[in-house]
Amino acid sequence: MKHRARLLTVGMGLLLSACTVVGPDYTLPKDAAVNRPDLQGKLAGASANVVSAPVPADWWRLYHDPKLDELVRQALVSSTDLRVAAANLQRARFQMSEADAAGGWSGTAKAGAQRLQEAGQAYLLPEKVPVANVGDVGLTTSYQFDLFGVLQRGIEAAQANADATQAAADTARITLVADVVRAYTQVCAANEERDIALHSLDLQQQSLNLTQRLRDAGRGDETQVTRSQTQFRSLRAELPRYEAAQKAALYRLSMLLARPLNQLPQGVADCAELPHIAQVMPVGDGAALLKRRPDVRQAERRLAVSTAAIGVATGELYPDISIGATVGTVGILDELGDPSTNRWGFGGVINWTIPSNGARARIHIAEASNQAALAHFDGVVLNAIREAQTGLSQYTSLLQRRDALIETEESARQAAEQTHRFFLAGRESFLADLQATRTYTDVTAQLAAANTQVAMGQIDLFLALGGGWENSPE
């Protein structure tokens, strides 16, 4: 017996000394797109309107708008999207705890009693066995060895999955913030454009009144009055569009904050001036962008999950080895605990499914999935650079168009005022005066729309830059 025990001890020692971790260790591939030198430097599309300074975490505070800050704060507290992301993250962390608890020591306990009649032939007896009250009490403990690192790979996969889920939650956060700023900007833009439209309508009303007075004084005709009325009615018909846009933006804010309209911060519905960033836009560089964007981090962690999955699949080729011990007592209830009812055992167990059930195919499936994850990671990196470059280019173009319209609006205003003075002096026709006024109001409306597009371009650019998740709550 001593000799056998020594052999068992030596055998277990040899098994433990042979411990290894199956499957590839995760390292970021050297040829991954994220390591490309051409993606690390200054972002294409950058201009004098931006600076390669770090993107602030709370970028919306650059607007210096307390109402906007409060909207973002409330959204981060009550958003349903963030609640979903938080629940997913909690689940991923519990899955990581579950993987970490796999293997090692485990134990079971059982206790039972029943009225039983066993078959006599089961005990090689020709007669019937008497009916008896039988009890069964036992304790079992075992230790599973992770000789081939299968459990370790499972832990690595669960950890990487939790990290990827955290990145997904960060993506949800920056998307939420951008949606809140965008909706607030739409409220302000709709109110501002409506005020401009009302001003244009007032100018047209003055022109109509003047035309009617000239007609009554014999210096004009009914055709001029009709044209002026048509222009007035056309401008008035645009007003419901701005009111609808303002309501739609308010409903959007209500949904994002999970609050009714009457509980939105005071003054939000009356905002009539677009949020404005007084400083040059900070955009950083390619290297900072790829480190900051949570979708890039999420794709990289998914690559780590798929790498660990190769090890888990490879582990199916190897046996599961464990040692355990059991003690208990089985017999008639009144005699439980007597030496004749007691039992115990100690030993090792090897469970090995011979790899003929598709295990090798599953390894190849995991390897193919890993290649797909790498390709997806490269695609996310390239898309991140593309979105940032596109956002920069579009923002620059929007600024150029806005600046050109500012000059055009000033020229149209001067032309309208001059033409109107000439008309009053009888040196210009009514049609020329009406056309100059129409041109001025049209350009003013175009400038208001251009200012809105610039504001939206700023939001899209900040979203593409991926900032705003750094202070996310755990």
C-alpha positions as CSV (number, residue, x, y, z in Angstrom):
1,M,0.0,0.0,0.0
2,K,2.8,2.4,0.8
3,H,4.4,1.6,-2.5
4,R,1.2,2.4,-4.3
5,A,0.8,5.7,-2.4
6,R,4.3,6.7,-3.4
7,L,3.6,5.9,-7.0
8,L,0.4,8.0,-6.9
9,T,2.3,10.9,-5.3
10,V,5.1,10.7,-7.9
11,G,2.6,10.4,-10.7
12,M,0.7,13.5,-9.6
13,G,4.0,15.4,-9.2
14,L,4.9,14.6,-12.8
15,L,1.6,15.8,-14.0
16,L,1.9,19.0,-12.1
17,S,5.4,19.5,-13.4
18,A,4.1,19.2,-16.9
19,C,1.7,22.1,-16.5
20,T,1.4,24.3,-19.6
21,V,-1.0,26.8,-21.1
22,V,-2.5,25.6,-24.4
23,G,-3.2,28.0,-27.3
24,P,-1.4,31.2,-28.3
25,D,-0.6,34.0,-25.8
26,Y,-2.3,37.2,-26.7
27,T,-0.1,40.0,-28.1
28,L,-1.2,42.8,-30.4
29,P,0.0,41.8,-33.9
30,K,2.9,43.9,-35.2
31,D,1.2,44.4,-38.5
32,A,-2.1,45.6,-37.0
33,A,-3.4,48.8,-38.5
34,V,-3.2,50.6,-35.1
35,N,0.7,50.3,-35.3
36,R,0.9,52.0,-38.7
37,P,3.2,55.0,-38.6
38,D,1.1,57.0,-41.1
39,L,-1.9,56.8,-38.7
40,Q,0.0,58.2,-35.7
41,G,0.7,61.8,-36.7
42,K,-1.2,64.9,-37.5
43,L,-4.8,64.2,-38.8
44,A,-5.4,65.0,-42.4
45,G,-8.0,67.8,-42.9
46,A,-6.6,69.8,-40.0
47,S,-6.4,73.6,-40.6
48,A,-5.9,76.9,-38.9
49,N,-9.3,76.4,-37.3
50,V,-8.1,73.5,-35.1
51,V,-5.1,72.9,-32.9
52,S,-3.4,69.6,-32.0
53,A,-4.0,70.0,-28.3
54,P,-5.5,67.2,-26.1
55,V,-9.3,66.9,-26.4
56,P,-10.8,67.7,-23.0
57,A,-12.8,64.9,-21.3
58,D,-15.8,67.2,-20.7
59,W,-15.6,68.9,-24.1
60,W,-19.2,70.2,-23.8
61,R,-18.0,72.6,-21.1
62,L,-16.1,74.5,-23.8
63,Y,-19.5,76.1,-24.6
64,H,-19.6,77.7,-21.1
65,D,-23.4,77.2,-21.1
66,P,-24.8,76.3,-17.6
67,K,-28.1,75.0,-19.1
68,L,-26.2,72.6,-21.4
69,D,-24.0,71.4,-18.5
70,E,-27.1,70.6,-16.5
71,L,-28.7,68.8,-19.4
72,V,-25.7,66.6,-19.8
73,R,-25.5,65.9,-16.1
74,Q,-29.1,64.8,-15.9
75,A,-28.8,62.6,-19.0
76,L,-25.7,60.9,-17.5
77,V,-27.7,60.1,-14.4
78,S,-31.0,59.0,-15.9
79,S,-30.4,57.8,-19.5
80,T,-32.0,54.4,-20.3
81,D,-29.2,53.7,-22.7
82,L,-26.6,54.0,-19.9
83,R,-28.7,51.9,-17.6
84,V,-28.6,49.1,-20.2
85,A,-24.8,49.6,-20.6
86,A,-24.4,49.4,-16.9
87,A,-26.4,46.2,-16.6
88,N,-24.4,44.6,-19.4
89,L,-21.1,45.6,-17.7
90,Q,-22.3,44.2,-14.4
91,R,-23.2,40.9,-16.1
92,A,-19.7,40.8,-17.8
93,R,-18.0,41.3,-14.5
94,F,-20.0,38.5,-12.8
95,Q,-19.1,36.2,-15.8
96,M,-15.5,37.1,-15.1
97,S,-16.0,36.1,-11.4
98,E,-17.6,32.9,-12.5
99,A,-14.6,32.0,-14.8
100,D,-12.2,32.9,-12.0
101,A,-14.0,30.5,-9.6
102,A,-13.9,27.6,-12.1
103,G,-11.6,24.7,-11.2
104,G,-9.7,24.4,-7.9
105,W,-11.5,23.1,-4.8
106,S,-15.2,22.2,-4.9
107,G,-17.3,20.2,-2.5
108,T,-20.8,18.7,-2.2
109,A,-22.9,17.5,0.7
110,K,-25.9,15.3,0.6
111,A,-28.3,13.7,3.1
112,G,-31.4,11.7,2.3
113,A,-33.8,9.1,3.7
114,Q,-36.3,6.9,2.1
115,R,-38.6,3.8,2.6
116,L,-36.9,1.3,0.4
117,Q,-37.0,-2.3,-0.8
118,E,-34.0,-3.4,-2.7
119,A,-34.1,-6.2,-5.3
120,G,-32.7,-9.4,-3.7
121,Q,-30.9,-10.4,-6.8
122,A,-29.0,-7.2,-6.8
123,Y,-27.2,-8.7,-3.8
124,L,-27.1,-12.2,-5.2
125,L,-29.9,-13.3,-2.8
126,P,-32.6,-15.6,-4.0
127,E,-35.2,-14.3,-1.5
128,K,-36.8,-10.9,-1.2
129,V,-35.0,-8.2,0.9
130,P,-37.1,-6.8,3.7
131,V,-38.5,-3.2,3.4
132,A,-36.4,-0.8,5.5
133,N,-35.9,2.9,6.2
134,V,-32.6,3.7,4.5
135,G,-30.4,6.8,5.1
136,D,-27.6,8.2,3.0
137,V,-25.3,10.9,4.3
138,G,-22.0,12.0,2.7
139,L,-19.4,14.7,2.0
140,T,-17.3,14.9,-1.1
141,T,-14.5,17.3,-2.0
142,S,-12.3,17.5,-5.1
143,Y,-9.6,19.6,-6.7
144,Q,-9.5,20.1,-10.4
145,F,-6.0,20.7,-11.8
146,D,-5.7,23.2,-14.7
147,L,-2.7,21.3,-16.1
148,F,-3.1,22.7,-19.6
149,G,-4.3,26.2,-18.8
150,V,-7.8,25.8,-20.2
151,L,-9.3,27.5,-17.2
152,Q,-6.7,30.2,-17.4
153,R,-7.7,30.9,-21.0
154,G,-11.3,31.1,-19.9
155,I,-10.4,33.7,-17.3
156,E,-8.4,35.7,-19.9
157,A,-11.4,35.6,-22.2
158,A,-13.8,36.7,-19.5
159,Q,-11.5,39.5,-18.5
160,A,-11.1,40.7,-22.0
161,N,-14.9,40.5,-22.5
162,A,-15.5,42.6,-19.4
163,D,-13.0,45.2,-20.8
164,A,-14.8,45.2,-24.2
165,T,-18.2,45.7,-22.4
166,Q,-16.7,48.6,-20.5
167,A,-15.6,50.1,-23.8
168,A,-19.1,49.6,-25.2
169,A,-20.5,51.5,-22.1
170,D,-18.0,54.3,-22.8
171,T,-19.2,54.5,-26.4
172,A,-22.8,54.7,-25.2
173,R,-21.8,57.6,-22.9
174,I,-20.1,59.7,-25.6
175,T,-22.9,59.0,-28.0
176,L,-25.4,60.1,-25.3
177,V,-23.5,63.3,-24.6
178,A,-23.3,64.2,-28.3
179,D,-27.0,63.5,-28.8
180,V,-27.9,65.8,-25.8
181,V,-25.7,68.6,-27.2
182,R,-27.1,68.1,-30.7
183,A,-30.7,68.2,-29.5
184,Y,-30.1,71.3,-27.3
185,T,-28.4,73.0,-30.3
186,Q,-31.4,72.2,-32.5
187,V,-33.7,73.9,-29.9
188,C,-31.5,77.0,-30.0
189,A,-31.2,76.9,-33.8
190,A,-34.9,76.6,-34.3
191,N,-35.6,79.5,-32.0
192,E,-32.9,81.7,-33.5
193,E,-34.0,81.0,-37.1
194,R,-37.6,81.6,-36.1
195,D,-36.6,85.0,-34.7
196,I,-34.8,85.8,-37.9
197,A,-37.9,84.7,-39.9
198,L,-40.1,86.9,-37.7
199,H,-37.8,89.9,-38.3
200,S,-37.9,89.2,-42.0
201,L,-41.7,89.0,-41.8
202,D,-41.8,92.3,-40.0
203,L,-39.7,93.9,-42.7
204,Q,-42.0,92.5,-45.3
205,Q,-45.0,93.7,-43.4
206,Q,-43.5,97.2,-43.4
207,S,-42.9,97.0,-47.2
208,L,-46.5,95.8,-47.7
209,N,-47.9,98.7,-45.6
210,L,-45.8,101.2,-47.6
211,T,-46.9,99.6,-50.9
212,Q,-50.5,100.0,-49.9
213,R,-50.0,103.6,-48.9
214,L,-48.3,104.3,-52.3
215,R,-51.1,102.7,-54.1
216,D,-53.7,104.7,-52.2
217,A,-51.7,107.9,-53.0
218,G,-51.6,107.0,-56.7
219,R,-47.9,106.3,-56.8
220,G,-48.3,102.5,-57.2
221,D,-50.7,99.9,-58.5
222,E,-52.5,96.8,-57.3
223,T,-49.9,94.5,-58.9
224,Q,-47.2,95.8,-56.5
225,V,-49.5,95.2,-53.5
226,T,-50.2,91.7,-54.6
227,R,-46.5,90.8,-55.1
228,S,-45.7,92.2,-51.6
229,Q,-48.6,90.3,-50.1
230,T,-47.3,87.1,-51.8
231,Q,-43.9,87.6,-50.3
232,F,-45.3,88.3,-46.9
233,R,-47.5,85.1,-47.0
234,S,-44.5,83.0,-48.2
235,L,-42.4,84.1,-45.2
236,R,-45.2,83.5,-42.8
237,A,-45.7,80.0,-44.1
238,E,-42.2,79.1,-43.0
239,L,-42.9,79.8,-39.3
240,P,-44.6,76.5,-38.4
241,R,-41.4,74.7,-39.7
242,Y,-39.3,76.3,-37.0
243,E,-41.8,75.6,-34.3
244,A,-42.0,71.9,-35.3
245,A,-38.2,71.7,-35.3
246,Q,-38.1,73.2,-31.8
247,K,-40.7,70.8,-30.5
248,A,-39.0,67.8,-32.0
249,A,-35.7,68.7,-30.4
250,L,-37.4,69.2,-27.0
251,Y,-39.0,65.8,-27.3
252,R,-35.6,64.3,-28.1
253,L,-34.2,65.9,-25.0
254,S,-37.1,64.6,-23.0
255,M,-36.3,61.1,-24.2
256,L,-32.6,61.3,-23.6
257,L,-33.1,62.6,-20.0
258,A,-36.0,60.2,-19.4
259,R,-38.0,63.2,-18.1
260,P,-41.2,64.9,-19.2
261,L,-41.0,68.3,-21.0
262,N,-42.1,70.3,-17.9
263,Q,-39.1,68.9,-15.9
264,L,-36.4,70.0,-18.3
265,P,-34.0,72.6,-16.9
266,Q,-35.5,76.1,-16.9
267,G,-34.8,78.2,-19.9
268,V,-33.9,75.3,-22.3
269,A,-37.0,75.7,-24.4
270,D,-36.4,79.5,-24.8
271,C,-32.7,79.3,-25.9
272,A,-32.4,81.5,-28.9
273,E,-28.6,81.7,-29.3
274,L,-26.5,78.8,-30.7
275,P,-23.9,77.3,-28.3
276,H,-20.5,78.8,-29.3
277,I,-17.0,77.7,-28.6
278,A,-14.8,80.8,-28.3
279,Q,-11.5,79.0,-28.6
280,V,-9.8,77.1,-31.5
281,M,-11.0,73.5,-31.6
282,P,-8.6,71.0,-29.9
283,V,-8.3,67.8,-31.9
284,G,-5.1,66.0,-30.9
285,D,-3.4,63.7,-33.3
286,G,-3.8,60.2,-34.7
287,A,-2.0,58.4,-31.9
288,A,-4.1,60.1,-29.2
289,L,-7.2,59.5,-31.2
290,L,-6.7,55.7,-31.4
291,K,-5.9,55.5,-27.7
292,R,-9.0,57.6,-26.8
293,R,-11.7,56.1,-29.0
294,P,-13.6,53.5,-27.0
295,D,-14.7,51.6,-30.1
296,V,-11.1,51.0,-31.0
297,R,-10.4,49.7,-27.5
298,Q,-13.5,47.5,-27.7
299,A,-12.4,45.9,-31.0
300,E,-8.9,45.3,-29.5
301,R,-10.4,43.5,-26.5
302,R,-12.7,41.4,-28.8
303,L,-9.5,40.3,-30.5
304,A,-8.1,39.3,-27.1
305,V,-11.3,37.3,-26.4
306,S,-11.0,35.4,-29.7
307,T,-7.3,34.6,-29.1
308,A,-8.2,33.1,-25.7
309,A,-11.0,31.1,-27.3
310,I,-8.3,29.3,-29.4
311,G,-6.8,28.0,-26.1
312,V,-10.2,27.0,-24.7
313,A,-10.9,25.0,-27.9
314,T,-7.4,23.5,-27.9
315,G,-7.9,22.3,-24.3
316,E,-10.6,19.9,-25.5
317,L,-7.8,17.7,-26.8
318,Y,-6.5,17.1,-23.3
319,P,-7.9,15.3,-20.3
320,D,-9.4,16.8,-17.2
321,I,-7.6,15.6,-14.1
322,S,-8.8,15.9,-10.5
323,I,-8.3,14.3,-7.1
324,G,-11.0,14.0,-4.5
325,A,-12.1,12.4,-1.2
326,T,-15.5,11.3,0.1
327,V,-16.8,10.2,3.5
328,G,-20.3,9.1,4.4
329,T,-22.6,6.6,5.9
330,V,-25.2,4.5,4.2
331,G,-27.6,2.0,5.8
332,I,-30.7,1.6,7.9
333,L,-31.6,4.8,9.6
334,D,-31.3,3.3,13.1
335,E,-27.8,2.0,12.4
336,L,-26.3,5.0,10.6
337,G,-22.9,5.7,12.0
338,D,-22.1,2.1,12.9
339,P,-18.8,0.8,11.5
340,S,-20.7,-1.4,9.1
341,T,-22.4,1.6,7.4
342,N,-19.5,3.9,7.1
343,R,-17.5,4.4,3.9
344,W,-14.7,6.7,2.6
345,G,-12.6,7.0,-0.5
346,F,-9.7,9.0,-1.9
347,G,-8.2,9.0,-5.4
348,G,-7.7,10.7,-8.7
349,V,-9.9,10.9,-11.7
350,I,-9.0,11.4,-15.3
351,N,-11.8,12.3,-17.8
352,W,-10.6,12.3,-21.4
353,T,-12.8,12.4,-24.4
354,I,-10.8,11.1,-27.3
355,P,-10.7,14.0,-29.9
356,S,-13.0,12.5,-32.5
357,N,-16.0,14.7,-31.9
358,G,-15.0,17.7,-33.9
359,A,-12.6,19.2,-31.4
360,R,-9.9,19.9,-34.0
361,A,-12.5,21.5,-36.2
362,R,-13.5,23.8,-33.3
363,I,-9.9,24.9,-33.0
364,H,-9.8,25.8,-36.7
365,I,-13.2,27.7,-36.2
366,A,-11.6,29.6,-33.3
367,E,-8.6,30.5,-35.4
368,A,-10.7,31.7,-38.3
369,S,-12.8,33.8,-35.8
370,N,-9.5,35.3,-34.5
371,Q,-8.5,36.3,-38.0
372,A,-12.0,37.9,-38.5
373,A,-11.6,39.7,-35.2
374,L,-8.2,41.1,-36.3
375,A,-9.7,42.2,-39.6
376,H,-12.5,43.9,-37.7
377,F,-10.1,45.6,-35.4
378,D,-8.1,47.0,-38.3
379,G,-11.4,48.2,-39.9
380,V,-12.4,50.0,-36.7
381,V,-9.0,51.7,-36.6
382,L,-9.2,52.8,-40.2
383,N,-12.8,54.0,-39.8
384,A,-11.8,56.0,-36.7
385,I,-9.2,57.9,-38.6
386,R,-11.6,58.3,-41.6
387,E,-14.4,59.7,-39.3
388,A,-12.0,62.2,-37.7
389,Q,-10.5,63.3,-41.0
390,T,-13.9,63.6,-42.6
391,G,-15.2,65.6,-39.6
392,L,-12.2,67.9,-39.8
393,S,-12.6,68.5,-43.5
394,Q,-16.4,69.1,-43.2
395,Y,-15.9,71.4,-40.3
396,T,-13.4,73.5,-42.2
397,S,-15.7,73.7,-45.2
398,L,-18.6,74.7,-43.1
399,L,-16.6,77.5,-41.5
400,Q,-15.5,78.7,-44.9
401,R,-19.1,78.8,-46.2
402,R,-20.3,80.5,-43.0
403,D,-17.6,83.2,-43.3
404,A,-18.5,83.8,-47.0
405,L,-22.2,84.1,-46.1
406,I,-21.3,86.7,-43.4
407,E,-19.7,88.9,-46.1
408,T,-22.6,88.2,-48.4
409,E,-25.2,89.1,-45.7
410,E,-23.5,92.4,-45.0
411,S,-23.4,93.3,-48.7
412,A,-27.1,92.3,-49.1
413,R,-28.0,94.4,-46.1
414,Q,-26.3,97.5,-47.6
415,A,-27.8,96.9,-51.0
416,A,-31.3,96.5,-49.5
417,E,-31.0,99.7,-47.5
418,Q,-29.6,101.7,-50.4
419,T,-32.3,100.3,-52.9
420,H,-35.0,101.2,-50.4
421,R,-33.8,104.8,-50.0
422,F,-33.7,105.1,-53.8
423,F,-37.2,103.7,-54.1
424,L,-38.5,106.3,-51.6
425,A,-36.8,109.0,-53.6
426,G,-38.4,107.7,-56.8
427,R,-35.0,106.6,-58.3
428,E,-35.7,102.8,-58.1
429,S,-38.8,100.7,-59.0
430,F,-40.8,98.9,-56.5
431,L,-39.8,95.6,-58.0
432,A,-36.1,96.4,-57.5
433,D,-36.8,97.3,-53.9
434,L,-38.8,94.1,-53.3
435,Q,-36.1,92.0,-54.9
436,A,-33.3,93.6,-52.8
437,T,-35.3,93.0,-49.6
438,R,-36.1,89.4,-50.6
439,T,-32.4,88.8,-51.3
440,Y,-31.4,90.2,-48.0
441,T,-33.9,88.0,-46.0
442,D,-32.9,85.0,-48.0
443,V,-29.2,85.5,-47.3
444,T,-29.9,86.1,-43.6
445,A,-31.8,82.8,-43.4
446,Q,-28.9,81.1,-45.2
447,L,-26.5,82.5,-42.7
448,A,-28.6,81.3,-39.8
449,A,-28.7,77.8,-41.3
450,A,-24.9,77.9,-41.9
451,N,-24.3,78.8,-38.3
452,T,-26.5,75.8,-37.3
453,Q,-24.4,73.6,-39.6
454,V,-21.2,74.8,-38.0
455,A,-22.5,74.0,-34.6
456,M,-23.6,70.5,-35.7
457,G,-20.2,70.1,-37.4
458,Q,-18.5,70.8,-34.1
459,I,-20.6,68.2,-32.3
460,D,-19.9,65.6,-35.0
461,L,-16.2,66.3,-34.8
462,F,-16.1,65.9,-31.1
463,L,-18.0,62.6,-31.4
464,A,-15.5,61.4,-34.1
465,L,-12.6,62.3,-31.8
466,G,-14.1,60.0,-29.1
467,G,-13.7,62.1,-26.0
468,G,-16.1,62.4,-23.1
469,W,-16.0,58.9,-21.5
470,E,-12.9,59.4,-19.3
471,N,-15.0,60.4,-16.3
472,S,-17.6,57.7,-16.6
473,P,-18.8,56.4,-13.3
474,E,-17.9,52.8,-12.4
